[in-house]
Amino acid sequence: ADLTVGEGSFIFENNVIQPYVKIGSNTVLWSGNHIGHDSIIGDHIFIASHVVISGNCRVGDNTFIGVNATVRDGITIGPSCVIGAGTVILKDVPE
């Protein structure tokens, strides 16, 4: 399978999840997001509506990503981060 979704995760309507994505446990993808190819979304993540996570990204455990945030390709967001609504992430974000 080219998509892995952990136990207890919830994916709302109209999410585009490209090939080879891994989504951890107890993670929520609200409506209308784009998760790019080969990305890894950790455990206990909340991704609000209309977020774009480009290809080959990593999102660390216990992270919140607000509405309309954009993450450039190849970015790593460390664990326990809060990414505000409308934020554009152009470089790695530490814990």
N, C-alpha and C positions, 0 to 999 in steps of 0.2 A: 504494500500500500504506500502511496506517496503522501498521505496525510496521517498524522498521528495526533489524537486528541486525548488528553488525560482524563481521569475519572473526575466527575463532578463539574466539568466545564460546561458552559452554556454559550451557544452561538446563536445570536438573534438573526433576523431576516436580512437579506441583501448584503451579506458579507461576501467579498471576493477573496478566496483563499487559493493562492497559486500553488503549483506543485512543490512537493518536498518540504512542506511546512510542518513544524512540530509545535503543538500547543500543549502546555503543561496541565496540571490538575487544578481544579477550583479556580478556573480563569473564565472571565466574562468578556465576550466580544459583543458590544451593543450593536445597533443597526448600522449598516451601510459602510463598513470599513473595507480597506484593501490591505491584505497581508501578502507581501511579495514573496516570490520563490525562495526556497532554501532558508527561510527565516525561522528562528526559534523563539517562541514566546514561553516564558517560564511559568512557574506555579504562582497562584494567588495574585493574578494580574487582573486589573480592570481597565479595559479599553473602551472609552466612550464613543459616541457616534462620529462617523465620517473621518476617522483617522486613516492616514496613509502611512504604512510601514513598507518601505521599498525592499528590494531583494537583498538576501543575505544579511539580514539584521539579527541582532540578539537583544531580547528584553529580559532583564534580570527579575528574579522573584520579588513579589510584594510591591510591584510598581503600578502606579496609576498614570494613564495617559488621557488627557482631556480632549474635548470635542475639537475636531478640525486640526489636530496636530499633524505634522508631517515629519517623517524620519527619512533622511537620505539613505541611499543604498550603502551597505557594508558597515553600518553604525552599530555599536554596542552601547546599550543603556544598562548601567549597573543595577544591582538590586536596590530595593527600597527607595526608588526615585518617584517624584511627583513632577510630571510634565504637564504644564498648564495648557489651557485651551488656546488653540491657534499658534502654538509654538512651532517653529521650524528648527529641527535638530540637524546640524551640519557637521558635527564632530562628536566623538564618543563622549558619553556622560558617565562620570564615576558614581560610585555608590553614594 
